[in-house]
Amino acid sequence: MAKQRKSSPETPASALESFKELDKEVRQEAAEMSAAAAAPVASDDPKEDQPLPQEEPIRATKAEPVRLRGRMTLEDAFQSIGLNCVQQIEANVPGVLKQHVESLHQMRVGLRRLRALLAMFEDLAPPPVALHASIEWLSGELGPARDWDVLADSTLERVQGFDSAALRQAAHERANAHHAHILNVLREPRYLELMAQLNEWLGERRWRPDATLAKDSPLAERAAKAALPLLRKAEKRLAKRIDGLEEGDAPGRHRVRIAAKKARYAAEFFRDLLPARRVKRYVGHLEKLQDRLGLLNDLAVADHLLEELKGGSSQVSKQAAYVRGYVAASSEARVQGLSKALADVARCRITR
């Protein structure tokens, strides 16, 4: 049986305390900024002309590579990958609390990676029902802000020769409202409990029945061998969804996109235990497909969001109608030739 490894640099209790301390600092900073803005300016202050100290720029935290060793068991690997995902989520909280768009995106990436991992191991290490429900709850709370960010800062930028200033402002207002809501979400007891429970569940390997692991469990096997059936399952699921897809089926394309994302994450999780050249080729194919399907998904989401704005001012409503026409035409053009790209990916394998 593998020797239990430490869960992370912080225990669940200290992770919770760190978040509370961070929340306290953010609140204090906001109060100090308000007080400073309200304070009278002393014209005879000798320090008046001195430059203000520059605040450190906010940087989003991308996923760190998962480092796996050849002698690791599958359980060791699962724990390491899970804590890697949680670390990415937690590392982006400071930026999200300051409503930094890219920090929110990377926090959602960490959450998606974690959900993909749990789905991959659903038969071997299922999380408690309440924990799984809280993970899905957090995912739902973070999504709308990102959707409006993409519409305002990306999709509308693609519409050439068209002044969409009023529409962009309306989209930014919706995005800002959702970002403000997320500040409350991250201070809710449910979020604090979720992160503490995740660290505890992963760090203490709480998926073990009666705190033990059966010798014939795949989790007790070497990860390099035991991960292969999980990778094959991800490949087959993607190939099956591609095989049943009709070119104009938008919901079907979305399901293929999710399957491609899970297959890519699975390959990246176990990259250290797989042939490097094969992983690079496989992930490269999936990334290209994800980019193409992701743009189509952004256009589909944009159409839904623009529908919500049609009841705004007459200028916003007219601009929304114009962009919806552009979105429809652009989607139709980008679907052309997609079948070949899908077929190429369906034939691609990382396992042999």
FENBELBEL-V837598 format. One record per residue. N is the residue number from 1. OMEGA is omega in whole degrees, 0 to 359 (* if undefined). NEAR is the number of other C-alpha atoms within 8 Angstrom. D_LAST is the distance of its C-alpha to the last C-alpha in Angstrom with 2 decimals. Layout:
N | OMEGA | NEAR | D_LAST
N | OMEGA | NEAR | D_LAST
This chain:
1 | 184 | 4 | 28.24
2 | 177 | 7 | 27.54
3 | 183 | 4 | 30.71
4 | 181 | 5 | 31.38
5 | 178 | 5 | 31.22
6 | 186 | 6 | 33.67
7 | 184 | 13 | 32.75
8 | 178 | 7 | 33.99
9 | 180 | 5 | 37.01
10 | 173 | 8 | 38.98
11 | 178 | 10 | 39.53
12 | 182 | 11 | 39.60
13 | 181 | 8 | 43.40
14 | 176 | 8 | 43.57
15 | 179 | 11 | 41.05
16 | 180 | 11 | 43.41
17 | 179 | 8 | 46.43
18 | 181 | 8 | 44.83
19 | 180 | 9 | 44.35
20 | 179 | 8 | 47.95
21 | 178 | 8 | 49.26
22 | 180 | 9 | 47.38
23 | 179 | 9 | 48.82
24 | 180 | 8 | 52.27
25 | 180 | 8 | 51.99
26 | 178 | 9 | 51.01
27 | 181 | 8 | 53.94
28 | 179 | 8 | 56.31
29 | 179 | 8 | 55.23
30 | 180 | 8 | 55.91
31 | 180 | 8 | 59.32
32 | 179 | 8 | 60.24
33 | 179 | 8 | 59.34
34 | 180 | 8 | 61.57
35 | 180 | 8 | 64.39
36 | 181 | 7 | 64.18
37 | 183 | 6 | 64.36
38 | 184 | 6 | 67.44
39 | 177 | 6 | 69.28
40 | 180 | 4 | 72.17
41 | 178 | 4 | 71.84
42 | 186 | 6 | 74.24
43 | 182 | 5 | 75.44
44 | 180 | 5 | 77.03
45 | 181 | 6 | 73.93
46 | 181 | 5 | 73.43
47 | 187 | 5 | 69.68
48 | 185 | 8 | 69.64
49 | 180 | 5 | 68.62
50 | 181 | 5 | 65.89
51 | 178 | 4 | 62.34
52 | 178 | 4 | 60.33
53 | 182 | 4 | 57.35
54 | 180 | 4 | 54.11
55 | 178 | 4 | 51.56
56 | 179 | 4 | 48.07
57 | 179 | 4 | 45.75
58 | 178 | 6 | 43.22
59 | 176 | 6 | 39.62
60 | 181 | 9 | 36.68
61 | 177 | 9 | 34.00
62 | 181 | 6 | 30.42
63 | 173 | 9 | 27.46
64 | 177 | 6 | 27.19
65 | 177 | 6 | 23.79
66 | 181 | 12 | 22.54
67 | 179 | 6 | 22.81
68 | 179 | 10 | 20.69
69 | 184 | 7 | 21.10
70 | 183 | 8 | 18.83
71 | 180 | 6 | 21.19
72 | 169 | 12 | 21.34
73 | 177 | 12 | 20.87
74 | 178 | 15 | 19.19
75 | 176 | 10 | 22.80
76 | 182 | 12 | 23.76
77 | 179 | 11 | 21.04
78 | 180 | 9 | 22.13
79 | 181 | 12 | 25.70
80 | 181 | 12 | 25.16
81 | 181 | 11 | 23.31
82 | 180 | 11 | 25.96
83 | 175 | 13 | 28.82
84 | 179 | 11 | 27.41
85 | 180 | 13 | 27.56
86 | 179 | 14 | 31.05
87 | 179 | 8 | 32.21
88 | 178 | 15 | 31.42
89 | 185 | 14 | 33.34
90 | 183 | 8 | 36.31
91 | 182 | 9 | 36.46
92 | 180 | 14 | 37.17
93 | 179 | 11 | 39.94
94 | 179 | 8 | 42.74
95 | 180 | 13 | 41.91
96 | 178 | 12 | 41.61
97 | 176 | 11 | 45.00
98 | 175 | 6 | 46.40
99 | 176 | 10 | 44.84
100 | 188 | 10 | 42.58
101 | 184 | 9 | 40.34
102 | 176 | 7 | 37.33
103 | 177 | 15 | 37.53
104 | 179 | 15 | 37.30
105 | 182 | 9 | 34.25
106 | 174 | 15 | 32.46
107 | 178 | 14 | 33.65
108 | 176 | 12 | 32.08
109 | 178 | 9 | 28.78
110 | 179 | 13 | 28.89
111 | 178 | 13 | 29.72
112 | 178 | 8 | 26.91
113 | 179 | 11 | 24.38
114 | 180 | 11 | 25.98
115 | 178 | 9 | 25.93
116 | 179 | 11 | 22.22
117 | 181 | 13 | 21.61
118 | 176 | 11 | 23.98
119 | 180 | 7 | 22.39
120 | 184 | 9 | 18.96
121 | 187 | 10 | 20.75
122 | 180 | 9 | 23.31
123 | 185 | 5 | 22.81
124 | 182 | 7 | 22.76
125 | 181 | 9 | 25.37
126 | 178 | 9 | 27.38
127 | 174 | 9 | 30.24
128 | 183 | 6 | 33.80
129 | 182 | 6 | 34.81
130 | 179 | 6 | 37.45
131 | 178 | 11 | 35.16
132 | 180 | 9 | 32.60
133 | 180 | 8 | 35.58
134 | 176 | 11 | 36.89
135 | 179 | 11 | 33.62
136 | 178 | 8 | 33.68
137 | 181 | 8 | 37.39
138 | 178 | 9 | 36.90
139 | 179 | 10 | 34.25
140 | 181 | 8 | 36.76
141 | 183 | 9 | 39.57
142 | 189 | 11 | 37.87
143 | 186 | 9 | 36.58
144 | 180 | 10 | 39.83
145 | 180 | 13 | 40.99
146 | 180 | 12 | 37.80
147 | 180 | 12 | 38.11
148 | 176 | 13 | 41.69
149 | 181 | 13 | 40.87
150 | 179 | 10 | 38.35
151 | 185 | 12 | 40.93
152 | 190 | 13 | 43.74
153 | 184 | 9 | 42.04
154 | 186 | 9 | 39.29
155 | 182 | 12 | 39.66
156 | 178 | 11 | 43.41
157 | 181 | 8 | 43.02
158 | 182 | 6 | 41.18
159 | 185 | 9 | 44.30
160 | 175 | 5 | 46.25
161 | 185 | 4 | 50.05
162 | 179 | 5 | 50.73
163 | 182 | 4 | 52.58
164 | 185 | 8 | 50.69
165 | 182 | 6 | 52.48
166 | 180 | 9 | 53.87
167 | 180 | 11 | 50.58
168 | 179 | 11 | 48.71
169 | 179 | 9 | 51.36
170 | 179 | 10 | 51.04
171 | 178 | 12 | 47.26
172 | 179 | 11 | 47.78
173 | 176 | 8 | 50.33
174 | 180 | 10 | 47.89
175 | 181 | 14 | 45.22
176 | 179 | 9 | 47.82
177 | 179 | 9 | 48.87
178 | 176 | 10 | 45.34
179 | 178 | 10 | 44.94
180 | 178 | 9 | 48.25
181 | 181 | 8 | 46.99
182 | 177 | 11 | 43.95
183 | 178 | 10 | 46.43
184 | 180 | 8 | 47.87
185 | 183 | 9 | 44.48
186 | 175 | 9 | 43.55
187 | 179 | 9 | 46.90
188 | 175 | 8 | 46.58
189 | 182 | 6 | 46.40
190 | 179 | 7 | 43.32
191 | 180 | 12 | 41.34
192 | 179 | 12 | 42.70
193 | 180 | 8 | 41.88
194 | 183 | 11 | 38.33
195 | 177 | 12 | 37.51
196 | 180 | 12 | 39.27
197 | 178 | 10 | 37.47
198 | 178 | 10 | 34.03
199 | 180 | 13 | 34.79
200 | 183 | 12 | 36.16
201 | 180 | 10 | 33.39
202 | 184 | 12 | 30.66
203 | 182 | 12 | 32.83
204 | 177 | 7 | 34.05
205 | 185 | 10 | 30.88
206 | 177 | 10 | 32.91
207 | 181 | 8 | 30.05
208 | 174 | 9 | 30.71
209 | 180 | 7 | 32.93
210 | 177 | 4 | 36.12
211 | 179 | 7 | 34.82
212 | 179 | 6 | 32.55
213 | 181 | 9 | 28.89
214 | 183 | 6 | 28.06
215 | 181 | 6 | 26.48
216 | 178 | 5 | 23.92
217 | 175 | 8 | 22.92
218 | 179 | 8 | 19.33
219 | 180 | 12 | 21.29
220 | 181 | 14 | 22.58
221 | 175 | 10 | 19.25
222 | 184 | 12 | 17.79
223 | 182 | 16 | 16.24
224 | 180 | 10 | 13.34
225 | 186 | 7 | 12.14
226 | 180 | 12 | 13.96
227 | 185 | 10 | 12.76
228 | 177 | 9 | 9.14
229 | 179 | 7 | 10.77
230 | 177 | 10 | 12.94
231 | 178 | 13 | 10.50
232 | 179 | 9 | 8.88
233 | 178 | 8 | 12.58
234 | 178 | 13 | 13.51
235 | 183 | 11 | 11.15
236 | 178 | 8 | 12.53
237 | 180 | 9 | 15.98
238 | 181 | 13 | 16.04
239 | 180 | 11 | 15.02
240 | 180 | 8 | 17.63
241 | 176 | 12 | 20.26
242 | 182 | 11 | 19.84
243 | 182 | 7 | 20.14
244 | 185 | 6 | 23.36
245 | 170 | 9 | 24.90
246 | 191 | 6 | 28.09
247 | 183 | 7 | 28.95
248 | 184 | 5 | 32.15
249 | 183 | 8 | 30.95
250 | 177 | 7 | 31.49
251 | 178 | 6 | 30.63
252 | 177 | 10 | 27.42
253 | 179 | 10 | 26.52
254 | 178 | 10 | 27.25
255 | 176 | 9 | 24.87
256 | 180 | 11 | 22.07
257 | 179 | 12 | 23.12
258 | 179 | 8 | 22.95
259 | 179 | 12 | 19.44
260 | 180 | 12 | 18.35
261 | 180 | 10 | 20.27
262 | 179 | 11 | 18.71
263 | 179 | 12 | 15.11
264 | 179 | 12 | 16.39
265 | 180 | 11 | 18.30
266 | 179 | 13 | 15.46
267 | 180 | 12 | 13.51
268 | 178 | 11 | 16.93
269 | 186 | 9 | 17.81
270 | 183 | 11 | 15.07
271 | 184 | 11 | 15.14
272 | 184 | 9 | 16.74
273 | 183 | 10 | 14.03
274 | 177 | 9 | 11.09
275 | 188 | 7 | 11.04
276 | 183 | 8 | 14.10
277 | 180 | 6 | 13.69
278 | 179 | 9 | 10.40
279 | 182 | 13 | 12.19
280 | 181 | 8 | 15.32
281 | 182 | 8 | 14.11
282 | 180 | 12 | 12.47
283 | 178 | 11 | 15.61
284 | 177 | 8 | 17.85
285 | 182 | 10 | 16.93
286 | 179 | 12 | 17.47
287 | 179 | 9 | 20.68
288 | 178 | 8 | 22.12
289 | 179 | 13 | 21.58
290 | 179 | 11 | 23.04
291 | 182 | 8 | 26.01
292 | 179 | 8 | 26.77
293 | 179 | 11 | 26.50
294 | 178 | 9 | 28.29
295 | 177 | 8 | 31.22
296 | 178 | 11 | 31.50
297 | 177 | 9 | 31.56
298 | 179 | 12 | 34.23
299 | 179 | 12 | 36.30
300 | 178 | 11 | 36.05
301 | 180 | 9 | 37.11
302 | 179 | 13 | 39.86
303 | 179 | 11 | 41.30
304 | 182 | 8 | 41.59
305 | 178 | 9 | 43.23
306 | 175 | 11 | 45.59
307 | 180 | 8 | 46.73
308 | 184 | 7 | 47.90
309 | 185 | 11 | 49.98
310 | 179 | 11 | 51.84
311 | 180 | 6 | 54.65
312 | 179 | 7 | 55.44
313 | 183 | 6 | 58.11
314 | 179 | 6 | 58.79
315 | 179 | 8 | 57.27
316 | 181 | 13 | 54.03
317 | 179 | 12 | 53.90
318 | 179 | 9 | 54.39
319 | 179 | 11 | 51.78
320 | 179 | 13 | 49.27
321 | 179 | 10 | 49.94
322 | 183 | 8 | 49.44
323 | 177 | 10 | 46.12
324 | 176 | 11 | 44.86
325 | 178 | 8 | 45.58
326 | 181 | 9 | 43.69
327 | 180 | 12 | 40.70
328 | 181 | 10 | 40.63
329 | 181 | 8 | 40.89
330 | 179 | 8 | 38.30
331 | 181 | 11 | 35.76
332 | 181 | 8 | 36.34
333 | 184 | 7 | 35.94
334 | 178 | 9 | 32.69
335 | 182 | 10 | 31.06
336 | 178 | 7 | 31.55
337 | 181 | 7 | 28.46
338 | 184 | 9 | 26.15
339 | 181 | 8 | 24.41
340 | 179 | 7 | 22.78
341 | 179 | 9 | 21.47
342 | 180 | 10 | 20.04
343 | 179 | 9 | 18.39
344 | 180 | 8 | 16.74
345 | 181 | 11 | 15.29
346 | 179 | 12 | 14.23
347 | 185 | 7 | 12.00
348 | 181 | 8 | 10.47
349 | 173 | 8 | 7.13
350 | 176 | 9 | 6.72
351 | 180 | 6 | 3.77
352 | * | 3 | 0.00
